[in-house]
Amino acid sequence: MKLSKVRNLMLAVATTTAFSATQAMAANTVVDIAVESPDHTTLVAAVKAAGLVDTLASEGKFTVFAPTNAAFGKLPDGTVDTLLKPENKGQLAKVLTAHVVAGNITSSDLVAKIKAHGGNFNFKTVSGDALTARLDGGHVYIFDESGGAALVTTADVQGDNGIVHIVNDVLLPK
């Protein structure tokens, strides 16, 4: 009888440990990358307010151009607070999804595509907006439809469901 209890206890511990290890391995989505970064608290608040956490934590492959808190701070006064209001959820989702591309695009992929396309690589975001990647002085810049440019300051932060490139400006849809 004692042996059976010990075996059941060991099985329970092993199952719990395996479950915790599985959770830890699966907890590296593009959302987790932002959550773990002290430079992306505004982005995380915006993703939550727009109701995009589950989508961006799903299995799909995503490339996210993640603006920093400083990037959001460059927007006109009151813009972030206005976008975070519940009545502006649709507009906020449009701005955020203008930073997300379907698929896994590494910085080396971007550079190769820029070079292959004569210096400008045009691509679509999940919101349907157009972005253009360009090289300038060895740095990758992402241009939005409104003419704004964001420098990729940190590239290739790999998550389980995609890749994050940190940018210094908010990309704005037209």
Backbone torsions as a table, in degrees:
resi	resn	phi	psi	omega
1	MET	NA	-44.2	-179.9
2	LYS	-62.3	-40.9	-179.4
3	LEU	-61.5	-38.5	179.2
4	SER	-64.9	-41.3	178.9
5	LYS	-65.7	-42.0	178.8
6	VAL	-63.3	-44.1	179.8
7	ARG	-62.1	-42.9	179.3
8	ASN	-64.9	-39.5	178.0
9	LEU	-64.6	-44.3	179.5
10	MET	-64.3	-38.9	177.7
11	LEU	-64.0	-41.2	179.0
12	ALA	-64.1	-43.1	178.5
13	VAL	-64.3	-44.5	-179.8
14	ALA	-62.9	-41.7	179.4
15	THR	-65.0	-44.5	179.0
16	THR	-63.2	-42.7	179.2
17	THR	-63.8	-44.0	179.4
18	ALA	-63.2	-41.7	179.2
19	PHE	-63.2	-43.8	179.2
20	SER	-63.9	-40.2	178.6
21	ALA	-65.4	-40.1	178.0
22	THR	-64.1	-42.9	177.8
23	GLN	-60.7	-44.6	-178.6
24	ALA	-63.1	-40.4	-179.6
25	MET	-69.0	-33.9	-177.6
26	ALA	-83.0	-8.2	-174.5
27	ALA	-92.6	46.0	177.1
28	ASN	-134.2	52.0	178.3
29	THR	-82.6	173.4	176.8
30	VAL	-61.9	-29.3	176.0
31	VAL	-68.4	-44.8	179.5
32	ASP	-59.8	-38.6	178.6
33	ILE	-59.2	-45.0	179.0
34	ALA	-67.5	-43.0	-179.2
35	VAL	-60.1	-37.7	-177.3
36	GLU	-78.9	-6.7	-177.4
37	SER	-99.2	123.4	176.7
38	PRO	-68.0	-13.9	179.5
39	ASP	-89.3	2.9	-176.4
40	HIS	-127.4	28.0	-178.8
41	THR	-66.1	-34.8	178.0
42	THR	-67.7	-43.0	177.7
43	LEU	-60.5	-44.4	-179.9
44	VAL	-62.3	-44.6	177.8
45	ALA	-60.6	-39.7	-179.7
46	ALA	-68.4	-42.8	179.0
47	VAL	-61.7	-40.9	177.7
48	LYS	-65.3	-46.9	-178.1
49	ALA	-63.5	-31.6	-179.6
50	ALA	-83.9	-6.3	-179.8
51	GLY	72.0	31.0	-175.8
52	LEU	-103.5	2.5	-176.2
53	VAL	-59.4	-51.2	-176.9
54	ASP	-62.8	-39.9	179.6
55	THR	-62.8	-48.8	-176.7
56	LEU	-76.8	-11.3	175.6
57	ALA	-98.2	0.9	-178.5
58	SER	-75.9	178.2	-174.5
59	GLU	-72.8	-16.6	-177.5
60	GLY	-55.1	155.0	174.8
61	LYS	-89.0	128.2	-178.3
62	PHE	-128.9	146.3	166.2
63	THR	-112.0	122.4	-176.9
64	VAL	-116.6	126.5	171.5
65	PHE	-95.1	100.3	-168.2
66	ALA	-95.4	108.2	177.2
67	PRO	-71.0	142.3	178.5
68	THR	-79.2	171.2	173.6
69	ASN	-57.1	-40.8	179.3
70	ALA	-62.8	-35.3	178.0
71	ALA	-64.2	-45.0	177.1
72	PHE	-63.9	-32.9	179.1
73	GLY	-66.7	-18.4	177.7
74	LYS	-78.4	-16.0	179.2
75	LEU	-67.4	155.9	178.1
76	PRO	-54.4	147.0	179.7
77	ASP	-49.4	134.2	176.3
78	GLY	86.7	-10.5	-176.8
79	THR	-62.1	-49.4	-177.8
80	VAL	-63.3	-46.9	179.6
81	ASP	-58.8	-39.8	179.2
82	THR	-66.4	-44.0	-179.9
83	LEU	-65.2	-31.2	-177.9
84	LEU	-77.0	-8.7	178.9
85	LYS	-69.2	140.7	-178.0
86	PRO	-53.0	-35.2	-178.3
87	GLU	-71.0	-11.7	179.5
88	ASN	-109.0	19.2	-177.2
89	LYS	-56.3	-41.9	-180.0
90	GLY	-64.2	-44.1	178.8
91	GLN	-65.8	-40.6	177.7
92	LEU	-62.5	-44.6	178.5
93	ALA	-60.6	-38.6	178.6
94	LYS	-63.6	-44.4	178.4
95	VAL	-62.6	-45.8	-177.1
96	LEU	-68.0	-42.1	-178.8
97	THR	-73.6	-10.0	171.6
98	ALA	-75.2	-2.5	177.3
99	HIS	-108.2	4.4	-173.2
100	VAL	-122.1	131.2	178.2
101	VAL	-120.7	138.5	176.6
102	ALA	-69.2	135.6	178.9
103	GLY	101.4	172.7	-177.5
104	ASN	-105.9	103.9	-179.0
105	ILE	-112.2	108.4	178.8
106	THR	-79.8	168.5	177.6
107	SER	-64.4	-36.3	178.1
108	SER	-67.7	-34.5	173.6
109	ASP	-61.7	-45.8	-179.8
110	LEU	-59.9	-48.7	-178.9
111	VAL	-61.1	-44.2	179.8
112	ALA	-62.2	-41.4	-179.5
113	LYS	-70.7	-36.7	176.0
114	ILE	-60.1	-48.4	-179.1
115	LYS	-65.3	-40.1	-178.7
116	ALA	-68.8	-22.7	-178.0
117	HIS	-107.7	27.8	173.7
118	GLY	71.3	24.0	175.9
119	GLY	105.4	-10.7	178.2
120	ASN	-134.3	122.6	174.4
121	PHE	-111.3	116.0	-179.8
122	ASN	-97.9	136.1	179.1
123	PHE	-151.4	163.8	-176.7
124	LYS	-104.7	146.7	174.4
125	THR	-92.5	171.4	178.7
126	VAL	-66.6	-17.8	176.3
127	SER	-82.1	-7.7	-178.0
128	GLY	92.9	-1.4	-179.8
129	ASP	-81.0	156.1	-179.0
130	ALA	-97.1	138.7	171.5
131	LEU	-123.8	154.3	176.3
132	THR	-129.8	128.9	176.2
133	ALA	-100.5	136.3	178.5
134	ARG	-139.1	154.4	173.3
135	LEU	-100.4	138.1	174.7
136	ASP	-145.6	113.8	-179.9
137	GLY	61.4	32.5	-179.9
138	GLY	82.2	1.9	179.4
139	HIS	-107.6	145.4	176.6
140	VAL	-91.8	128.8	174.8
141	TYR	-116.3	143.0	175.8
142	ILE	-112.8	123.7	-179.9
143	PHE	-104.4	137.3	176.6
144	ASP	-96.1	176.8	-178.2
145	GLU	-68.6	-18.8	-179.9
146	SER	-88.0	-0.4	179.0
147	GLY	94.4	-2.5	178.4
148	GLY	-73.9	150.9	179.7
149	ALA	-126.8	135.4	177.6
150	ALA	-120.4	128.5	176.4
151	LEU	-81.4	132.0	172.5
152	VAL	-77.5	109.0	-176.0
153	THR	-90.6	-29.5	175.7
154	THR	-139.7	126.4	-176.3
155	ALA	-112.8	157.9	167.7
156	ASP	62.5	44.5	171.5
157	VAL	-83.6	104.1	-170.3
158	GLN	-84.7	130.5	172.8
159	GLY	-116.3	173.1	-179.9
160	ASP	-66.5	-29.6	-177.0
161	ASN	-116.2	19.7	177.2
162	GLY	157.6	-164.0	-174.4
163	ILE	-133.8	145.7	-179.6
164	VAL	-118.2	133.1	171.0
165	HIS	-116.9	124.3	-178.9
166	ILE	-84.4	131.5	-178.0
167	VAL	-122.4	157.7	-174.0
168	ASN	-98.2	5.6	177.4
169	ASP	-143.8	156.5	175.5
170	VAL	-84.6	129.2	176.3
171	LEU	-84.0	131.5	-175.1
172	LEU	-113.7	131.5	175.1
173	PRO	-71.2	157.6	-179.1
174	LYS	-75.2	NA	NA
